[in-house]
Amino acid sequence: MKTMKKQCYFCASNTNSIDFKNAELIRKFIAPQAQIIRKARTGTCASHQRMLSEAIKRARFLGLVPFVRR
């Protein structure tokens, strides 16, 4: 039995860029251990997954999102 592929969240909302300052949105794509959730699990397309990972890394550097869970 085949499973349906999830539609990309960012393609569905017609988003061209992902802002690293939007911490609430970025937290949806981070696991409780502060790991970036993989593309197969979130359903994001490849181009948006690359933008998302870059935004998460920038937000971590500025302290908006944690590097690790305490």
PyMOL Python script that loads the backbone (N, CA, C, O; Angstrom):
from pymol import cmd

cmd.read_pdbstr("""\
ATOM      1  N   MET A   1       0.830  -1.175   0.000  1.00  0.00           N
ATOM      2  CA  MET A   1       0.000   0.000   0.000  1.00  0.00           C
ATOM      3  C   MET A   1       0.877   1.242   0.000  1.00  0.00           C
ATOM      4  O   MET A   1       1.738   1.392   0.866  1.00  0.00           O
ATOM      5  N   LYS A   2       0.669   2.125  -0.953  1.00  0.00           N
ATOM      6  CA  LYS A   2       1.457   3.349  -1.039  1.00  0.00           C
ATOM      7  C   LYS A   2       0.890   4.398  -0.104  1.00  0.00           C
ATOM      8  O   LYS A   2      -0.320   4.481   0.110  1.00  0.00           O
ATOM      9  N   THR A   3       1.779   5.189   0.442  1.00  0.00           N
ATOM     10  CA  THR A   3       1.334   6.304   1.272  1.00  0.00           C
ATOM     11  C   THR A   3       1.378   7.577   0.443  1.00  0.00           C
ATOM     12  O   THR A   3       2.189   7.711  -0.473  1.00  0.00           O
ATOM     13  N   MET A   4       0.518   8.484   0.769  1.00  0.00           N
ATOM     14  CA  MET A   4       0.476   9.760   0.061  1.00  0.00           C
ATOM     15  C   MET A   4       1.660  10.622   0.498  1.00  0.00           C
ATOM     16  O   MET A   4       1.996  10.684   1.680  1.00  0.00           O
ATOM     17  N   LYS A   5       2.275  11.276  -0.464  1.00  0.00           N
ATOM     18  CA  LYS A   5       3.381  12.160  -0.164  1.00  0.00           C
ATOM     19  C   LYS A   5       2.826  13.479   0.373  1.00  0.00           C
ATOM     20  O   LYS A   5       1.866  14.023  -0.173  1.00  0.00           O
ATOM     21  N   LYS A   6       3.430  13.985   1.435  1.00  0.00           N
ATOM     22  CA  LYS A   6       2.991  15.253   2.012  1.00  0.00           C
ATOM     23  C   LYS A   6       3.337  16.391   1.065  1.00  0.00           C
ATOM     24  O   LYS A   6       4.345  16.350   0.360  1.00  0.00           O
ATOM     25  N   GLN A   7       2.490  17.397   1.064  1.00  0.00           N
ATOM     26  CA  GLN A   7       2.775  18.569   0.248  1.00  0.00           C
ATOM     27  C   GLN A   7       3.672  19.506   1.055  1.00  0.00           C
ATOM     28  O   GLN A   7       3.542  19.621   2.273  1.00  0.00           O
ATOM     29  N   CYS A   8       4.565  20.159   0.362  1.00  0.00           N
ATOM     30  CA  CYS A   8       5.494  21.085   0.992  1.00  0.00           C
ATOM     31  C   CYS A   8       4.722  22.229   1.646  1.00  0.00           C
ATOM     32  O   CYS A   8       3.875  22.851   1.004  1.00  0.00           O
ATOM     33  N   TYR A   9       5.007  22.508   2.905  1.00  0.00           N
ATOM     34  CA  TYR A   9       4.338  23.572   3.650  1.00  0.00           C
ATOM     35  C   TYR A   9       4.575  24.930   3.001  1.00  0.00           C
ATOM     36  O   TYR A   9       3.664  25.753   2.921  1.00  0.00           O
ATOM     37  N   PHE A  10       5.788  25.158   2.543  1.00  0.00           N
ATOM     38  CA  PHE A  10       6.154  26.454   1.980  1.00  0.00           C
ATOM     39  C   PHE A  10       5.619  26.629   0.559  1.00  0.00           C
ATOM     40  O   PHE A  10       5.266  27.743   0.172  1.00  0.00           O
ATOM     41  N   CYS A  11       5.552  25.556  -0.220  1.00  0.00           N
ATOM     42  CA  CYS A  11       4.968  25.643  -1.560  1.00  0.00           C
ATOM     43  C   CYS A  11       3.467  25.894  -1.450  1.00  0.00           C
ATOM     44  O   CYS A  11       2.907  26.657  -2.238  1.00  0.00           O
ATOM     45  N   ALA A  12       2.811  25.257  -0.478  1.00  0.00           N
ATOM     46  CA  ALA A  12       1.374  25.420  -0.305  1.00  0.00           C
ATOM     47  C   ALA A  12       1.019  26.845   0.123  1.00  0.00           C
ATOM     48  O   ALA A  12      -0.022  27.374  -0.264  1.00  0.00           O
ATOM     49  N   SER A  13       1.893  27.462   0.925  1.00  0.00           N
ATOM     50  CA  SER A  13       1.627  28.828   1.382  1.00  0.00           C
ATOM     51  C   SER A  13       2.250  29.867   0.457  1.00  0.00           C
ATOM     52  O   SER A  13       2.212  31.062   0.747  1.00  0.00           O
ATOM     53  N   ASN A  14       2.826  29.411  -0.662  1.00  0.00           N
ATOM     54  CA  ASN A  14       3.414  30.289  -1.678  1.00  0.00           C
ATOM     55  C   ASN A  14       4.499  31.193  -1.097  1.00  0.00           C
ATOM     56  O   ASN A  14       4.504  32.401  -1.332  1.00  0.00           O
ATOM     57  N   THR A  15       5.419  30.596  -0.337  1.00  0.00           N
ATOM     58  CA  THR A  15       6.515  31.322   0.293  1.00  0.00           C
ATOM     59  C   THR A  15       7.758  31.235  -0.581  1.00  0.00           C
ATOM     60  O   THR A  15       8.163  30.145  -0.983  1.00  0.00           O
ATOM     61  N   ASN A  16       8.361  32.380  -0.874  1.00  0.00           N
ATOM     62  CA  ASN A  16       9.565  32.403  -1.702  1.00  0.00           C
ATOM     63  C   ASN A  16      10.842  32.340  -0.868  1.00  0.00           C
ATOM     64  O   ASN A  16      11.858  31.813  -1.322  1.00  0.00           O
ATOM     65  N   SER A  17      10.791  32.877   0.354  1.00  0.00           N
ATOM     66  CA  SER A  17      11.971  32.851   1.210  1.00  0.00           C
ATOM     67  C   SER A  17      11.546  32.544   2.640  1.00  0.00           C
ATOM     68  O   SER A  17      10.410  32.803   3.037  1.00  0.00           O
ATOM     69  N   ILE A  18      12.476  31.989   3.403  1.00  0.00           N
ATOM     70  CA  ILE A  18      12.220  31.640   4.794  1.00  0.00           C
ATOM     71  C   ILE A  18      13.045  32.585   5.660  1.00  0.00           C
ATOM     72  O   ILE A  18      14.268  32.648   5.529  1.00  0.00           O
ATOM     73  N   ASP A  19      12.381  33.312   6.537  1.00  0.00           N
ATOM     74  CA  ASP A  19      13.044  34.305   7.377  1.00  0.00           C
ATOM     75  C   ASP A  19      13.573  33.636   8.639  1.00  0.00           C
ATOM     76  O   ASP A  19      12.820  32.974   9.352  1.00  0.00           O
ATOM     77  N   PHE A  20      14.850  33.803   8.915  1.00  0.00           N
ATOM     78  CA  PHE A  20      15.440  33.182  10.098  1.00  0.00           C
ATOM     79  C   PHE A  20      14.986  33.852  11.381  1.00  0.00           C
ATOM     80  O   PHE A  20      15.156  33.281  12.459  1.00  0.00           O
ATOM     81  N   LYS A  21      14.413  35.044  11.299  1.00  0.00           N
ATOM     82  CA  LYS A  21      13.944  35.755  12.488  1.00  0.00           C
ATOM     83  C   LYS A  21      12.575  35.267  12.949  1.00  0.00           C
ATOM     84  O   LYS A  21      12.135  35.616  14.044  1.00  0.00           O
ATOM     85  N   ASN A  22      11.905  34.477  12.143  1.00  0.00           N
ATOM     86  CA  ASN A  22      10.598  33.928  12.495  1.00  0.00           C
ATOM     87  C   ASN A  22      10.808  32.619  13.263  1.00  0.00           C
ATOM     88  O   ASN A  22      10.711  31.531  12.693  1.00  0.00           O
ATOM     89  N   ALA A  23      11.093  32.739  14.553  1.00  0.00           N
ATOM     90  CA  ALA A  23      11.452  31.582  15.367  1.00  0.00           C
ATOM     91  C   ALA A  23      10.282  30.627  15.560  1.00  0.00           C
ATOM     92  O   ALA A  23      10.493  29.419  15.667  1.00  0.00           O
ATOM     93  N   GLU A  24       9.061  31.134  15.607  1.00  0.00           N
ATOM     94  CA  GLU A  24       7.897  30.267  15.801  1.00  0.00           C
ATOM     95  C   GLU A  24       7.732  29.288  14.637  1.00  0.00           C
ATOM     96  O   GLU A  24       7.423  28.115  14.846  1.00  0.00           O
ATOM     97  N   LEU A  25       7.935  29.765  13.433  1.00  0.00           N
ATOM     98  CA  LEU A  25       7.831  28.909  12.256  1.00  0.00           C
ATOM     99  C   LEU A  25       8.970  27.894  12.228  1.00  0.00           C
ATOM    100  O   LEU A  25       8.758  26.723  11.911  1.00  0.00           O
ATOM    101  N   ILE A  26      10.164  28.341  12.556  1.00  0.00           N
ATOM    102  CA  ILE A  26      11.338  27.464  12.511  1.00  0.00           C
ATOM    103  C   ILE A  26      11.236  26.352  13.542  1.00  0.00           C
ATOM    104  O   ILE A  26      11.693  25.237  13.289  1.00  0.00           O
ATOM    105  N   ARG A  27      10.647  26.630  14.700  1.00  0.00           N
ATOM    106  CA  ARG A  27      10.527  25.614  15.752  1.00  0.00           C
ATOM    107  C   ARG A  27       9.656  24.433  15.338  1.00  0.00           C
ATOM    108  O   ARG A  27       9.786  23.345  15.899  1.00  0.00           O
ATOM    109  N   LYS A  28       8.769  24.633  14.363  1.00  0.00           N
ATOM    110  CA  LYS A  28       7.932  23.535  13.872  1.00  0.00           C
ATOM    111  C   LYS A  28       8.760  22.475  13.163  1.00  0.00           C
ATOM    112  O   LYS A  28       8.352  21.316  13.086  1.00  0.00           O
ATOM    113  N   PHE A  29       9.915  22.861  12.649  1.00  0.00           N
ATOM    114  CA  PHE A  29      10.745  21.962  11.864  1.00  0.00           C
ATOM    115  C   PHE A  29      11.982  21.506  12.637  1.00  0.00           C
ATOM    116  O   PHE A  29      12.952  21.037  12.041  1.00  0.00           O
ATOM    117  N   ILE A  30      11.945  21.644  13.964  1.00  0.00           N
ATOM    118  CA  ILE A  30      13.042  21.194  14.823  1.00  0.00           C
ATOM    119  C   ILE A  30      12.482  20.172  15.808  1.00  0.00           C
ATOM    120  O   ILE A  30      11.432  20.394  16.412  1.00  0.00           O
ATOM    121  N   ALA A  31      13.178  19.061  15.967  1.00  0.00           N
ATOM    122  CA  ALA A  31      12.781  18.013  16.905  1.00  0.00           C
ATOM    123  C   ALA A  31      13.011  18.488  18.337  1.00  0.00           C
ATOM    124  O   ALA A  31      13.734  19.461  18.551  1.00  0.00           O
ATOM    125  N   PRO A  32      12.408  17.820  19.322  1.00  0.00           N
ATOM    126  CA  PRO A  32      12.628  18.206  20.726  1.00  0.00           C
ATOM    127  C   PRO A  32      14.099  18.183  21.160  1.00  0.00           C
ATOM    128  O   PRO A  32      14.474  18.873  22.109  1.00  0.00           O
ATOM    129  N   GLN A  33      14.929  17.397  20.473  1.00  0.00           N
ATOM    130  CA  GLN A  33      16.357  17.365  20.777  1.00  0.00           C
ATOM    131  C   GLN A  33      17.114  18.451  20.037  1.00  0.00           C
ATOM    132  O   GLN A  33      18.345  18.456  20.035  1.00  0.00           O
ATOM    133  N   ALA A  34      16.392  19.377  19.404  1.00  0.00           N
ATOM    134  CA  ALA A  34      16.937  20.517  18.652  1.00  0.00           C
ATOM    135  C   ALA A  34      17.637  20.090  17.367  1.00  0.00           C
ATOM    136  O   ALA A  34      18.529  20.789  16.887  1.00  0.00           O
ATOM    137  N   GLN A  35      17.239  18.945  16.805  1.00  0.00           N
ATOM    138  CA  GLN A  35      17.777  18.502  15.530  1.00  0.00           C
ATOM    139  C   GLN A  35      16.853  18.966  14.405  1.00  0.00           C
ATOM    140  O   GLN A  35      15.643  19.088  14.596  1.00  0.00           O
ATOM    141  N   ILE A  36      17.424  19.219  13.249  1.00  0.00           N
ATOM    142  CA  ILE A  36      16.624  19.586  12.089  1.00  0.00           C
ATOM    143  C   ILE A  36      15.910  18.327  11.597  1.00  0.00           C
ATOM    144  O   ILE A  36      16.547  17.303  11.348  1.00  0.00           O
ATOM    145  N   ILE A  37      14.589  18.407  11.459  1.00  0.00           N
ATOM    146  CA  ILE A  37      13.815  17.247  11.010  1.00  0.00           C
ATOM    147  C   ILE A  37      14.023  17.066   9.512  1.00  0.00           C
ATOM    148  O   ILE A  37      13.999  18.037   8.756  1.00  0.00           O
ATOM    149  N   ARG A  38      14.226  15.832   9.088  1.00  0.00           N
ATOM    150  CA  ARG A  38      14.568  15.540   7.705  1.00  0.00           C
ATOM    151  C   ARG A  38      13.395  15.790   6.761  1.00  0.00           C
ATOM    152  O   ARG A  38      12.236  15.882   7.166  1.00  0.00           O
ATOM    153  N   LYS A  39      13.747  15.891   5.515  1.00  0.00           N
ATOM    154  CA  LYS A  39      12.806  16.228   4.451  1.00  0.00           C
ATOM    155  C   LYS A  39      11.697  15.190   4.313  1.00  0.00           C
ATOM    156  O   LYS A  39      10.546  15.552   4.072  1.00  0.00           O
ATOM    157  N   ALA A  40      12.020  13.917   4.462  1.00  0.00           N
ATOM    158  CA  ALA A  40      11.029  12.859   4.308  1.00  0.00           C
ATOM    159  C   ALA A  40       9.953  12.919   5.382  1.00  0.00           C
ATOM    160  O   ALA A  40       8.814  12.512   5.152  1.00  0.00           O
ATOM    161  N   ARG A  41      10.308  13.416   6.530  1.00  0.00           N
ATOM    162  CA  ARG A  41       9.357  13.483   7.650  1.00  0.00           C
ATOM    163  C   ARG A  41       8.471  14.720   7.568  1.00  0.00           C
ATOM    164  O   ARG A  41       7.275  14.643   7.849  1.00  0.00           O
ATOM    165  N   THR A  42       9.044  15.857   7.186  1.00  0.00           N
ATOM    166  CA  THR A  42       8.273  17.094   7.143  1.00  0.00           C
ATOM    167  C   THR A  42       7.517  17.253   5.839  1.00  0.00           C
ATOM    168  O   THR A  42       6.482  17.919   5.808  1.00  0.00           O
ATOM    169  N   GLY A  43       8.004  16.663   4.766  1.00  0.00           N
ATOM    170  CA  GLY A  43       7.343  16.763   3.479  1.00  0.00           C
ATOM    171  C   GLY A  43       7.740  17.988   2.687  1.00  0.00           C
ATOM    172  O   GLY A  43       7.114  18.284   1.669  1.00  0.00           O
ATOM    173  N   THR A  44       8.763  18.713   3.121  1.00  0.00           N
ATOM    174  CA  THR A  44       9.193  19.888   2.369  1.00  0.00           C
ATOM    175  C   THR A  44       9.949  19.463   1.118  1.00  0.00           C
ATOM    176  O   THR A  44      10.565  18.398   1.081  1.00  0.00           O
ATOM    177  N   CYS A  45       9.895  20.308   0.100  1.00  0.00           N
ATOM    178  CA  CYS A  45      10.628  20.007  -1.130  1.00  0.00           C
ATOM    179  C   CYS A  45      12.114  20.312  -0.905  1.00  0.00           C
ATOM    180  O   CYS A  45      12.484  20.917   0.101  1.00  0.00           O
ATOM    181  N   ALA A  46      12.941  19.896  -1.831  1.00  0.00           N
ATOM    182  CA  ALA A  46      14.389  20.005  -1.660  1.00  0.00           C
ATOM    183  C   ALA A  46      14.859  21.451  -1.551  1.00  0.00           C
ATOM    184  O   ALA A  46      15.699  21.770  -0.709  1.00  0.00           O
ATOM    185  N   SER A  47      14.327  22.321  -2.390  1.00  0.00           N
ATOM    186  CA  SER A  47      14.782  23.713  -2.362  1.00  0.00           C
ATOM    187  C   SER A  47      14.380  24.402  -1.068  1.00  0.00           C
ATOM    188  O   SER A  47      15.163  25.170  -0.509  1.00  0.00           O
ATOM    189  N   HIS A  48      13.171  24.138  -0.583  1.00  0.00           N
ATOM    190  CA  HIS A  48      12.750  24.749   0.674  1.00  0.00           C
ATOM    191  C   HIS A  48      13.458  24.108   1.870  1.00  0.00           C
ATOM    192  O   HIS A  48      13.677  24.778   2.879  1.00  0.00           O
ATOM    193  N   GLN A  49      13.816  22.835   1.778  1.00  0.00           N
ATOM    194  CA  GLN A  49      14.558  22.199   2.868  1.00  0.00           C
ATOM    195  C   GLN A  49      15.945  22.823   2.997  1.00  0.00           C
ATOM    196  O   GLN A  49      16.444  22.998   4.109  1.00  0.00           O
ATOM    197  N   ARG A  50      16.568  23.158   1.877  1.00  0.00           N
ATOM    198  CA  ARG A  50      17.876  23.821   1.936  1.00  0.00           C
ATOM    199  C   ARG A  50      17.752  25.202   2.559  1.00  0.00           C
ATOM    200  O   ARG A  50      18.575  25.590   3.388  1.00  0.00           O
ATOM    201  N   MET A  51      16.714  25.950   2.158  1.00  0.00           N
ATOM    202  CA  MET A  51      16.490  27.279   2.745  1.00  0.00           C
ATOM    203  C   MET A  51      16.168  27.179   4.230  1.00  0.00           C
ATOM    204  O   MET A  51      16.621  28.001   5.027  1.00  0.00           O
ATOM    205  N   LEU A  52      15.386  26.171   4.598  1.00  0.00           N
ATOM    206  CA  LEU A  52      14.999  25.974   5.991  1.00  0.00           C
ATOM    207  C   LEU A  52      16.200  25.647   6.861  1.00  0.00           C
ATOM    208  O   LEU A  52      16.337  26.198   7.953  1.00  0.00           O
ATOM    209  N   SER A  53      17.072  24.762   6.398  1.00  0.00           N
ATOM    210  CA  SER A  53      18.243  24.399   7.191  1.00  0.00           C
ATOM    211  C   SER A  53      19.184  25.588   7.359  1.00  0.00           C
ATOM    212  O   SER A  53      19.781  25.761   8.422  1.00  0.00           O
ATOM    213  N   GLU A  54      19.320  26.404   6.321  1.00  0.00           N
ATOM    214  CA  GLU A  54      20.147  27.607   6.415  1.00  0.00           C
ATOM    215  C   GLU A  54      19.542  28.596   7.406  1.00  0.00           C
ATOM    216  O   GLU A  54      20.272  29.217   8.178  1.00  0.00           O
ATOM    217  N   ALA A  55      18.219  28.749   7.397  1.00  0.00           N
ATOM    218  CA  ALA A  55      17.540  29.657   8.331  1.00  0.00           C
ATOM    219  C   ALA A  55      17.676  29.165   9.766  1.00  0.00           C
ATOM    220  O   ALA A  55      17.858  29.969  10.681  1.00  0.00           O
ATOM    221  N   ILE A  56      17.590  27.854   9.973  1.00  0.00           N
ATOM    222  CA  ILE A  56      17.743  27.293  11.319  1.00  0.00           C
ATOM    223  C   ILE A  56      19.154  27.536  11.830  1.00  0.00           C
ATOM    224  O   ILE A  56      19.338  27.901  12.992  1.00  0.00           O
ATOM    225  N   LYS A  57      20.146  27.338  10.979  1.00  0.00           N
ATOM    226  CA  LYS A  57      21.537  27.549  11.393  1.00  0.00           C
ATOM    227  C   LYS A  57      21.805  29.008  11.726  1.00  0.00           C
ATOM    228  O   LYS A  57      22.538  29.299  12.671  1.00  0.00           O
ATOM    229  N   ARG A  58      21.224  29.929  10.965  1.00  0.00           N
ATOM    230  CA  ARG A  58      21.385  31.353  11.261  1.00  0.00           C
ATOM    231  C   ARG A  58      20.678  31.724  12.559  1.00  0.00           C
ATOM    232  O   ARG A  58      21.207  32.504  13.351  1.00  0.00           O
ATOM    233  N   ALA A  59      19.493  31.174  12.782  1.00  0.00           N
ATOM    234  CA  ALA A  59      18.750  31.456  14.009  1.00  0.00           C
ATOM    235  C   ALA A  59      19.477  30.887  15.226  1.00  0.00           C
ATOM    236  O   ALA A  59      19.446  31.489  16.299  1.00  0.00           O
ATOM    237  N   ARG A  60      20.122  29.748  15.073  1.00  0.00           N
ATOM    238  CA  ARG A  60      20.912  29.183  16.171  1.00  0.00           C
ATOM    239  C   ARG A  60      22.084  30.093  16.526  1.00  0.00           C
ATOM    240  O   ARG A  60      22.385  30.314  17.699  1.00  0.00           O
ATOM    241  N   PHE A  61      22.730  30.609  15.504  1.00  0.00           N
ATOM    242  CA  PHE A  61      23.889  31.474  15.734  1.00  0.00           C
ATOM    243  C   PHE A  61      23.495  32.736  16.495  1.00  0.00           C
ATOM    244  O   PHE A  61      24.255  33.216  17.336  1.00  0.00           O
ATOM    245  N   LEU A  62      22.308  33.277  16.205  1.00  0.00           N
ATOM    246  CA  LEU A  62      21.837  34.481  16.882  1.00  0.00           C
ATOM    247  C   LEU A  62      21.171  34.191  18.230  1.00  0.00           C
ATOM    248  O   LEU A  62      20.866  35.118  18.980  1.00  0.00           O
ATOM    249  N   GLY A  63      20.947  32.919  18.539  1.00  0.00           N
ATOM    250  CA  GLY A  63      20.367  32.564  19.829  1.00  0.00           C
ATOM    251  C   GLY A  63      18.857  32.539  19.829  1.00  0.00           C
ATOM    252  O   GLY A  63      18.255  32.497  20.903  1.00  0.00           O
ATOM    253  N   LEU A  64      18.217  32.563  18.674  1.00  0.00           N
ATOM    254  CA  LEU A  64      16.763  32.517  18.608  1.00  0.00           C
ATOM    255  C   LEU A  64      16.234  31.101  18.793  1.00  0.00           C
ATOM    256  O   LEU A  64      15.122  30.897  19.279  1.00  0.00           O
ATOM    257  N   VAL A  65      17.048  30.127  18.396  1.00  0.00           N
ATOM    258  CA  VAL A  65      16.695  28.709  18.482  1.00  0.00           C
ATOM    259  C   VAL A  65      17.871  27.996  19.134  1.00  0.00           C
ATOM    260  O   VAL A  65      19.018  28.325  18.829  1.00  0.00           O
ATOM    261  N   PRO A  66      17.634  27.029  20.022  1.00  0.00           N
ATOM    262  CA  PRO A  66      18.761  26.381  20.704  1.00  0.00           C
ATOM    263  C   PRO A  66      19.552  25.435  19.800  1.00  0.00           C
ATOM    264  O   PRO A  66      19.026  24.874  18.839  1.00  0.00           O
ATOM    265  N   PHE A  67      20.834  25.278  20.142  1.00  0.00           N
ATOM    266  CA  PHE A  67      21.679  24.299  19.448  1.00  0.00           C
ATOM    267  C   PHE A  67      21.359  22.888  19.913  1.00  0.00           C
ATOM    268  O   PHE A  67      21.236  21.972  19.100  1.00  0.00           O
ATOM    269  N   VAL A  68      21.225  22.715  21.219  1.00  0.00           N
ATOM    270  CA  VAL A  68      20.933  21.409  21.808  1.00  0.00           C
ATOM    271  C   VAL A  68      19.890  21.569  22.903  1.00  0.00           C
ATOM    272  O   VAL A  68      19.670  22.663  23.423  1.00  0.00           O
ATOM    273  N   ARG A  69      19.256  20.459  23.239  1.00  0.00           N
ATOM    274  CA  ARG A  69      18.296  20.464  24.340  1.00  0.00           C
ATOM    275  C   ARG A  69      19.045  20.275  25.657  1.00  0.00           C
ATOM    276  O   ARG A  69      19.988  19.488  25.740  1.00  0.00           O
ATOM    277  N   ARG A  70      18.629  20.980  26.645  1.00  0.00           N
ATOM    278  CA  ARG A  70      19.298  20.846  27.962  1.00  0.00           C
ATOM    279  C   ARG A  70      18.647  19.810  28.802  1.00  0.00           C
ATOM    280  O   ARG A  70      19.078  19.569  29.930  1.00  0.00           O
TER     281      ARG A  70
END
""", "prot")
cmd.dss("prot")
cmd.show_as("cartoon", "prot")
cmd.util.cbc("prot")
cmd.orient("prot")
